[in-house]
Amino acid sequence: MNAEPQGALFPARHWHMLADGRIQCDVCPRYCKLNDGQRGLCFVRARAGDHLVLTTYGRSSGFCVDPIEKKPLNHFLPGTPVLSFGTAGCNLTCKFCQNWDISKAREIDRLNDAASPAQIAAMAAQLNCRSVAYTYNDPVVFLEYAIDTAISCRQHGLKNVAVTAGYIGAAARREFFAHMDAANVDLKAFTEDFYHQLCGGHLSDVLETLVYLKHETSVWLEITTLLIPGKNDSDDELAALAAWVAKELGPDVPLHFTAFHPDWKLREIGNTPAATLGRARAIARAAGLRYVYTGNVHDEAGGSTFCHGCGATLIGRDWYRLTAWGLNADGACRACGTALPGLFDPRPGDWGRKRLPVRLKR
């Protein structure tokens, strides 16, 4: 636990007082138990007197308009721009974190931009974004800010996207995802040892979130697994992961295998070979998954979407740029009429690979 909360103190939800006088945070399965002045492991949820507060409400590590494919979401409004932002802190301790400068930072170190939920929604609409993404660090730890922003976004006709590790408590899960339209969940590996040793969490809690999203919500779901050489890329583990997704979530949930690069506290391992991603994709498709993608490498076949009915190219992709569109106005294959699961406009977006940093001020 950490002491002395600083900065803006916004009332947090999902906590209760324990018999011994400590406050238990219930937003995630860590259930941090806090004395006055202490912070949870995420560092941004803190006890102030007899209340739990969020210290990062209304403050961000930055805003940027990205292609939706960068989240990654390949079956959700392809080609459209999404306004992305995060705050600081995280409730996992992944030694390979690719955004460690944000997720591992104290909010006073990294939060240089500020905006109210209404300002974020208005700016996203002004920039002709179709959605807003809560990303960079995990939105679970800034749940109150994300939900309030999501409410404002829906008032502007915008969709809401969560990019998350899915490490969230049951009650918080129900509230948070009620305001989301799409989610990409990091399934970091398929062994408890990996989650325990490299992430400081538990696999079962993430699997519960995935099952909940698929079977108890209308949130469009995609999954990403970052493949780390020698850690989570064996044939057996990949086959088990893919078989679980096919059985528990169904064959239509898109699965992204992405390439690792040395970062944070896992710098002794080299980059993921492209061949590993191709092998993982083949294993997952053999397990019955229809939409399996590769990421962080240049692989047009691995990044494109094909009809599971006739094999026609439905959405061609070169990195984040769309190169082909084989869907009719109803989101089905023009060649054979097979529907493609997801959310699609009659025409694809044309945002391409652009990245547009945005500065928001109060």
Protein Blocks (a to p, Z undefined) as FASTA:
>chain_A
ZZhiehjddddehiaddfkopacdfkbmnlpacdehiacfkopaccehjaccdfkgoiaf
bdcdddfklmpcckgoghiacdddddeddfbfcfkbcklmmmmpcfklmmmbdcdfklmm
mmmmmnopabdcdehiacklmmmmmmmmmmmmmmnopacddddehiacfklmmmmmmmpc
bdcdddfbjcfklmmmmnopafklmmmmmmmmmmmccbdcdddddddehklmcfklmmmm
mmmmmmmnopklccdddddddehjlmkbccddfklmmmmmmmmmmnopabdcdehiacfk
lmpccdfklopafbdcehjacfbdcbdfkopafknopaceddddfbdcfkbjadcddddd
ZZ
